[in-house]
């Protein structure tokens, strides 16, 4: 069943998440794990933006720093230059769309807000990789997605040891929610971090425990799109993982997900529509 009404404020517009919504991915990186998700030219960025909007996503999530395992570290300035190109051309073709920036660097997030009016920060590190991030979130007063991660993108897959993974992740979020609330931050979204500091089996354990996160009464974002938990288990590739993505997106929604972060917007929107129809027909 869907959750009770949850709202986030996106550039002055309240978005109701009681029915799940889709966040479409634009990776302005040359080394994203999924080749079909890389967009680095003006034309490809603009075409991808229009595709995401026309297929029904409510948010565009732009990434300029690859977070796949063992990804190369890049400088803050290089990350910003990638963002600048992408954000400029997204705004040209879709000036009103709600944009999320996928960054763990507070200064990059602030610059994106100042220059392009972004609506959301999506931080894979939950503030662990930049001590200034929580202060910037409080200053900008925009929704903040905090993900669970141990280590860095370069070391995360060497940090998969837990005494009790679910309890540790729940404690991680409880601590951070308290920190952010003390700074006056209202719009918080939790991302349990599929594929980050977790083995293949741990990812499925996490999927089976999504409903545990309802204790926070906060929106839940899930990003499993074409990830290795699908293609490694099925002996496939990211390119062959659309069907598996749809299956896991369905399970995620049934487990309480409010936002699906995806490469394939049309399929995710249809998944939500079908589940919504089923729920309303009960």
N, C-alpha and C positions, 0 to 999 in steps of 0.2 A: 504493500500500500504506500501511496505517496505521503509525504510528511505534511504537517500543518504549514500554514503560510509563513514563508521566510522572505524577507525583502532585502535587497542591497541597493544602495544609491549609486547609480551610474550617471555621472555628469548631470545630477539634478533630477533624473528620472528614476522612480522606484521600479525595480524589476522583481516581479513575484516569482519565487523559485519553488512554490508548492508543486507546480508541474515542472519537471526538469527542463533545462535549456542546454543548448549546444554552444561550445566555444570552439571556433575554427582556428587551426594552427597555420601561421605563416613563419617559417624558419628562414631567416635571412643569413644563413650560414652555409659554408661550402661542405660541411662534414656531418650534417645531421644523419642519424642512423638510417633514415628512410629517404632514399634518393628522390622519391616522388613528392617529398615535402620540402624540398629546397627551392627557395625563390630569391634570386640575387640581382636580377635585372629589373629596370623600370617596368617593362612590359609584363614580365611574369608576375611581379608584385601586384600590379594593377588588375591583371586578369584574375589572379587568385583572390584578391579582395572582393571583386564583383561576384565571383563564384560563391564565396563564403556567404556573402550577404543575400544573394538571390536564392541560395539553397536553404536559408532559414536560420542561420546562426545568430545569436544575440550578441556575441562578443567575439572579437578577433584577438588572439593571443600571439604576440610577436616575440620571437626569440632571436637573439644575435650572438649567443654564446652556446656552443654545443655542449650538452650535458650527458651525452652518451658515455658509457664506461671508457676510461682511458682517453677521453677527449683532450685535445691540446688546449692548454691555457692560453688565453689571449689578453692583451692589455685592455684597460678601461677605455682608452681612446679608440682602439680598433672596434671594440664592442659598440661604442657610441656611433662611430661612422656607419656601421652596418644598420643600427637602429635608425639613424637620421635618414638614410636613403629609403628604408622601408616605410617609416612613419610618414615621410613627406608624400610618397605616392599613394599610400592608403588614404590619407586625408584628401588628396586631390580627387579621387574617384568616389569616396564614401565619407564626406566631411562630418556626418552625424553619427557614424558607427562608434560603438563603445570599444575602446582599445585597451587591452591589457599588455603590459610589458613583462616579459619573462626574464628577470634579472635578479641577482643577489647583491648588486652594488647600489647603495643608497644614492650616490651622486648621479648615476645613470638614470635611475628612476625619477629623481627630482628634475633632471634636465629634460627628460621626456615629457613630464607634466608641464613644465614651464613653456616649452617650445611647441608642443603638439596637443596639450590638453588630454592626456591619457586618462582613462577612467578607473584603472585598476593596476595593482602591482602583484605579480606572481613570482614569489621568491622560493626557489627550491630548497633553500637552506633554513627557512624559518628564522632568519636573522642571525644565524650562527656564523656566517662568513663575512658579515659587515656589522660591526657593533652600532653603527649609526642608523641602521635601517628602521628600527622601531621608532626612533625620533622623527625620521622623515615621514613615515606612515602617519604618525600623530599630527605632524605639521600639515601634510597635504589633505588629510581627512578624506581619503578615498579607500575603497575596499582593498583588503590585503589577503592574498592567498598565501598561507604558510604551509609548507610541505615538510614532511618528516625525512630527514637525511642524516646519516652519520658519516663524518669525514667530508671529502670534497668529491666532485665528479671524477677526479683522477684516482681517488683512493676508496671510493664508497663500496666497491665490491670486495674489498678486503675487510669490511666492517659489517659483517652479516651475523655476528655472534650475539645471541640474546639468551638470557635466562628465561624470560617470558616476553616474547616479542610484542604481543598485543598490549600487555600491561605497560611495557616500556614506552610504546608509542602514545598510549593514553596519558601517561604521566608527562611525557614530552609536551603534548598539547596543553594539558592543564596548566603547566608552568608558564607556557608562553601566552596563553589566553589571559592569565592573571597579570603578566607583565604588561601586555598591551591594553588591557582594561584600565590598569592604573595610570596609563598615559592618555586615557580618554578615547581610545580607538573603539569604534562601534561596529563597523562592517568587517567582520572576520569570516574567512572561509578556510576550511581544513582540507588538506590534501594528504592522504596517508602515504603517498610516495611509492606507487607501484614501480618496480624496477630499480629503485634507489636503495642501496644498502640492504638488499633482500635477494635471497636465492630464488630459483624458480618455484620450489615448493613453498617457500615463505610467502611469495606473492599470492598463491592460491589460498593459503591459510588466512592471509589478510582479507582477501575477497570474501571468504566465508564469515568474517567477523565485522563486515562493514556496519552492520546494525549497531555494534557496540558504540560507535561514535555518536549515536543519537543522544547520549548523555550530555553532550555539550550544547545541544539545541542550537547548533550553528550549521550553515550550509556546508555541504560536503562536495568537493570536486574530485572526480576520478579521471585519471588519464592512463588508459591501457592500450591506446590506439597503436596497432601494428607492432607492439613491443615483443621483446624476446621471450616473455612468459608464454606467448602464443606460438611464435614460429619455431622456437627451439623445442618446445614440447611436441609440436606437430611435424617436426623435421622439414620446415619450410623456410621462407624468407619473409622479410617485411612486406615485400610486394605481394606475397600470396596470403596475407593475413587479414584480409578484409572480413571474411566470413567469421573467423575466430574473434575478431574485434567486435562484431555485432553481437555475438553470443555473450561475450563478457560485458559489453555495455548493457545488455538486457539484465544480466545478473546484478550488475552494479546499481541499476535503477531500482530493482526489486530489493536491494540491500539498503537503499536510502540515498543514493547519489542525487544531487540537485543540479550539478553541472557536469557535462561530459566534454572533456577536452579531446578533440579528434582531428584527424586528417581528412576524414570522409564525412562531410557535413550532411549531405542528402540522406545517406544511410542511417546516420544517428538520429536525425530529425524524424525519419520514418519509424525508427524503433520506438521513439518516445510517443509518436502518434498512435501506434498500434497498442502499446501498453496502456496508454491513456484510455483508449476505446475499450480495452478489456476491463480496466478498473471501473469505468463508468457503467459498464453493462452488468456488473455484479449484483 
